[in-house]
Amino acid sequence: MSERRHASPALRAALDFGPLVVFLAANFGAPYLRPLLLRLGMAADVKNLVVATAAVMAATVIAVAVSLWKLGRVSPILMFNAGVVLIFGAVAVYMNDETFVKIKLTVLYAVFALILIFGMATKRPLLKLLLGDAFPALDAEGWRKLTRNWAIFFIGLACLNEALRQVLSNDQWALFKFPGVLILTFVFMLAQAPILMRHGEEPPAKP
């Protein structure tokens, strides 16, 4: 059996945030890319968010390939995100409609919430399977509370995205997607510190 390879912090950051940085850069850089896009056969009226979506599709495929190359595996979250990005992205690019780009975020967070709720209902520690390496000393009750809170957080993000996509401009929404969601996630994770401290298990004593 081959040894399990772990991602370095730099590689993990590149896999997690690289496509998002590409998305933001392509959205605001689309006007400067338009002459090149026209040469590649894209329509003259292609939306900036659609250009960004095409870029993030390519970046996501690269992230999956790098993960396979460097780690020999693709995390479930990255694989699922890649599937959603490619499906909704392909429709958005074909239709030249940014609506599909925005709805993708709602679908992504709603499905994450449903997966966690299903795990709680069936007594399966799905969040622990995903984040166990990050919190190896958390007890069962801690995982239950953390899973509940993450599910609520994802539902909140899905609802927030549905509200904001109706009122924000495309550029404003792009900033909400990144770094806005990242900031909200960081604040949420800080708020979970009491659970981590209260339900942390002492590591077994060495003989």
Disulfide bonds with the S-S distance in Angstrom:
none
